[in-house]
Amino acid sequence: MAKTGVVTGVLASETVPPPAWAFGDDPEVADELLDLILAREKTATSSMAWEYDDAGEPLPQSGELFILLDGERQPRALIRTTSVDTVPFDEVDEDVARAEGEGDKTLEYWRTEHESFFRRHLPEGREFAGDMPVVVERFELLYPKR
């Protein structure tokens, strides 16, 4: 996913919108995670740093805007990244697990689910390991407002 900043021009036709994407790896998961965000239960996400490295893309940065899509690829929300940290998988803590808002919000649940997800999506030539770098991105929901 390309991560570009918003460019605002003098005219609407000169404005470049934020990138749009969905969480998860299938439409059902995209909808579940979007619902958690809209309920303000999910305020963080984690991804493999290797995905950025291997694609030659920069890591997310504080202040970036993103349009979130639902499982049918329709725009539903606007978020802004508030912080980005890279930590080894084994050093992700309970605070991150709670902020991700998934399952029972425990670190045990986070580790089980994310290890499974990461193993399914490992870039070619990479192997899962406890010291694998994980990008932890925190965000705030800007739209829709409550």
N, C-alpha and C positions, 0 to 999 in steps of 0.2 A: 504494500500500500504506500503510495507516495505521500509524503508529509510535507506540504508546502504551507507557508503562511498565507494569510488572507491579504490580498492586494486590493486596496480601495482606490478606484479611479474617480475622476470628476463626474463621469456618467455611470449609470448602473451597468451599461454594456461593457465598461472598462474594469469592472470588479471581478476578481477571481474568487470564487467561493471556497470555503474550507473543504478539505478532502472528506469524502463520505464513505463509510464502511460499517459493517456489522460485527458485533462480538461473536465469538464461538465459531464452530465449524459446520453448523447446519442450521436451517431455518428455525427449528424448534428451540435450539439453544440460543440463537440470536434473540428470539422473542422473550425467552425466560430471563436472559441477562438484561435486556432492555427494560423489562418490567421492574427488575430490581433497581435499576438506575432511576426510573421514573418515580419509584417509591422512596427514593433517596436512601436505599439500603446498600447500594453498591457505589463506592466512591473511589475505587482503585481497580487496577488490572495489572496482570503480570504476563510477560512474554519472554521468549528466549532472546538473549542479546545476539546470539548467532544468526538469527533471522535477519537482523539489520546488517550485521557484518557481511554475511554471504550475499545479500542483495545490494550491497554498496550504498545503503541508505543511512542517513543520520538517525541517531536516537531521538525520541520525542523531546521537546523542550517545554519548559514552563511558559505558559501564555498561549500555546498553540490551540487553535479551535478545530473541532471535528464535528461533522454531522453524523449522527448515528442512524443507521437504517434498521428496520425491523426484518423479520424473516422473509417478507415479500419484497425486500429491497426498497421500501418506501421510507423517506426521511421522517424521523419521529422526534429527534432531540438534538440539541446542540450542547457540547461540553467543552470546557477549557481545562487544559492540563495545568495543574498547580505545582507539581513536583515530580522529579524523575530521579530514581536511584538505581544503581546496578549492584546487586548483591549475589553471593553464591546461593544456589537453591537451598542448601541446608541452613542458611542464615536468615531466610525469610521468617519473620516473627508473627506472633499472635495478632499484633496490631494490623498487619497487612491482611491476614486471613479474615479478620473482622471487617475491615474496610472493603474487601472483595465482596462481602455480603452473600456468599453462596453457601448452600447446604446448611449445616448447623453453625457455621462461622468459626469453627475451631481450626487450629493449625493442623491437626491430624487430618481433617477433611480436606483442607487446602492442599496438603502434601500429596495425599492419595490421588485426588482428582487432577491436580496439575502434573504430577509425574505421568499419569496415564495420558493426558492430553499432549504433553511435551514429547513423550515417546512416539505417539502417533504422527507427530509433525516434525520430527528431527530432520534437519537439513542433511542431505547426502554426505556421508563421510563423518558424521558426528555421532557420538554415543552419549546417552544420558549418564550423568554423574552428579554426585552431591555438590561438587564445586562448580557445576555448570552456571555461568552467569545469567541471572534473571533481571530483566528490566521491570522495576515496580513503578508504575505510573499512577499518580493520584490526580483526580480531576473533580471539577465541580459542574453541576448541571446548571446551564444558563437558560435553556428553553426546553420544554415549557416550564414556566414559572408556576408556583403554587399560589 
